[in-house]
Amino acid sequence: MKKQIFKAVLASMLCAAGAVSLPAYADKSIPVVDFFKNPQFRGRPVLSPDGQSMAVLTPRSGRFVLAVIRLDSRQPKVIASDPDWNIANPFWINNTRLAFSLSKGGDAVAEDQTGGGLFAINADGSDFRKLTPTLKEARAGNAKYRPFRVIGRVSESSSDLFVTTNERNRDARLGESDVFRLDTLTGKTKLLTFDNPGKVVRWLLDHNNTIRVGVTLGVEPASKRIKQVVLYRDDEKSPWKPIHEAYIDEGKEMDPLGFDFDNKTMFVGGRFNGHDRKAVYIWNFANQTVGEMIADDPAADVDDVLIDTHRKKVFGVAVNGMKPEMIYFDEEYARLDATLKASFPGQDVNFQWSGKNVIVFVSGENNVGSTYFFDYEKKVLEQLYVSKPELEGKKLSAQKVINYKARDGLNIPAYLTLPEGTSAKNLPLVAYIHGGPHSRDFYGFDPMTQMLASRGYAVLQPQFRMSTGFGWKHHTAGWKQWGLAMQDDITDGIENLVKQGIVDKNRVCIIGASYGGYATMYGLVKDPDLYKCGVNWVGVTDVKMLFTVNWSDMSGSYMDNMGVLMHGDPKTDDAYFHKSSAIENSSKIKAPVLMAYGSDDVRVPLIHGEKMRDKLLAQGNTVEWMVMVGEEHNWFKESNRIKWGETVLRFIDKYIGDNSPAAKK
């Protein structure tokens, strides 16, 4: 009985806090600019270890700055900004000091740009310290860029961090490193791995701050295969010993995730005992193999554990399936989770909890993101802010999870967003293809998807083979399948919607960035009668150029091993590269295409677009061409994202919109 009363009280407080949805406006009433504008707050807030303050990122003059909000006063204070970059990745060093880095950021492509660097500052804005130079500064000085990777705080009262870096000039091809203790007030470091066993790319500390695990990667000279060896020691005086070995091209590597607070129980993630998807296990040191499986998912990889250092407990795991899910082992966390979900029915709820203070982040079908404060002792819930107030009270389109069979029987999960308030019959479709291709889309607000849906377009986002997060078989089924089965997966998804009567087969456009740009161009090659238009930004146009364009950042040991397996071998796969090249097969393209590239892109250099543009123009195709000056593999400037959204909508409207020739057939 008390539980039901508690739920009702929380629900009533929500109404008082303004959480009830306002009347919905017509979808087309939302200006395009509102979808692509910077949010009022970026990402989720970060709660301090003592739960008294939270760090947030908020826009000022087109850049995201770092602010701290005291939860007792609710007063925000901007403490760090940069005129050219966004502040990114803030975290608490202790209860009064924070660290952060820089980023260009953006929403267009999964591969984000980083400005790098590491900086520290007190929550009141004092004692600022640059701890490492930025990537730009390193390049300007023609120096090696040796970033610090933070692996843990020392304690809630210390201003020191544990970091890894390659200061001792180790072979950095695969990220080899040492562990240092970094004083964020002085910038001084102390080397902790004099006895480095070599080629360690990742380290794991226990809760006594003892370095216990080192993950090494090494390249076999003859085969060029990358081998993982996981090294372990019982304490800092014990010798290192290998406990697991695997080639990364077999998908059987181990992910050490953390220790329980007995410092004896270690949680690991991986694909063990023939399991196709990653799961979380307890490592059996007696047999040097996995023991009890504590979490898995029938459709998605699970490779994370949730650790509360304040309460000293491992309380659950996060499952990032097609819809994210938190699984709580701890009764207190599970009880709080159930209570909050009852107060926000039908919405996704995530929270951070320290002391009596809980910060709750809520999102849903018509809620891009709202942040609440919950006083655990007083049972009081209060809305702090919404991420995009311009979309409050306006009806967005539901992002549904669907599954369909590819022509060879492989299950393909996908997101399907149908325009709100419109009958799901004979709709124009935009196939929106993610980058990577060893990447994936995620559940939640996407400005391009929602903008298109608001204008009456269905949007399909297929997680075609080679997408990650859905098991090893799903991933490897896409190896060396650029333009082949990977492309067929997209086509099969579209035809599935056509057969159901949801999509008008005469009004289909394909769009995407990076690999999605490649899939756009090759889709126009392979299925010239299916697509009425294509939009490609920062897209690969020739797979072999991933290996031969020597100013691209797609190079090194990883490309020599996994790159060759996934994308083809430039020494032996000429026939495959020719067949999968959009440039070499451009004569088959009929549809108009919109193309845009960043002038400073080193992931997919401008030459990819220029060569394709020149080929198409020479054969008389309709091409709209844009170069985003100063942009890289993404559009980080708000003005460019808005301009791009408006340009894409105008282009798609012209060829498959309600007034297009295709709509009159």
Salt bridges, closest charged atoms under 4 A:
ASP72 OD2 - ARG70 NH2 2.93
GLU111 OE2 - ARG603 NH1 3.98
GLU111 OE1 - HIS633 NE2 3.87
GLU137 OE2 - LYS130 NZ 2.77
GLU156 OE2 - HIS310 ND1 2.65
ASP160 OD2 - ARG181 NE 2.76
ASP171 OD2 - ARG173 NH2 2.98
ASP178 OD2 - ARG168 NE 2.82
ASP195 OD2 - ARG233 NH1 3.03
ASP206 OD2 - ARG212 NH1 2.77
GLU245 OE1 - LYS227 NZ 3.07
ASP249 OD1 - ARG225 NH2 2.83
GLU250 OE2 - ARG225 NH2 3.15
ASP255 OD2 - LYS278 NZ 3.18
ASP296 OD2 - HIS275 NE2 3.54
ASP301 OD2 - ARG271 NH2 3.38
ASP303 OD2 - LYS278 NZ 3.76
ASP308 OD2 - ARG311 NH1 3.13
ASP330 OD1 - LYS313 NZ 2.92
GLU332 OE1 - LYS313 NZ 3.16
ASP337 OD2 - LYS341 NZ 3.26
ASP375 OD2 - LYS356 NZ 3.02
GLU382 OE1 - ARG74 NH2 2.53
GLU390 OE2 - LYS388 NZ 3.04
ASP408 OD2 - ARG465 NH1 2.77
ASP488 OD1 - ARG407 NH1 3.64
ASP488 OD1 - LYS526 NZ 2.93
ASP489 OD2 - ARG465 NE 2.74
ASP492 OD1 - ARG407 NH2 2.70
ASP529 OD1 - LYS590 NZ 2.77
ASP553 OD1 - ARG603 NE 2.80
ASP573 OD2 - LYS480 NZ 3.05
ASP574 OD1 - LYS544 NZ 2.85
GLU584 OE1 - HIS578 ND1 2.26
ASP601 OD2 - HIS633 ND1 2.68
ASP614 OD1 - ARG613 NE 2.98
GLU624 OE1 - ARG650 NH2 2.77
GLU632 OE2 - LYS104 NZ 2.75
ASP658 OD1 - ARG507 NH2 2.92
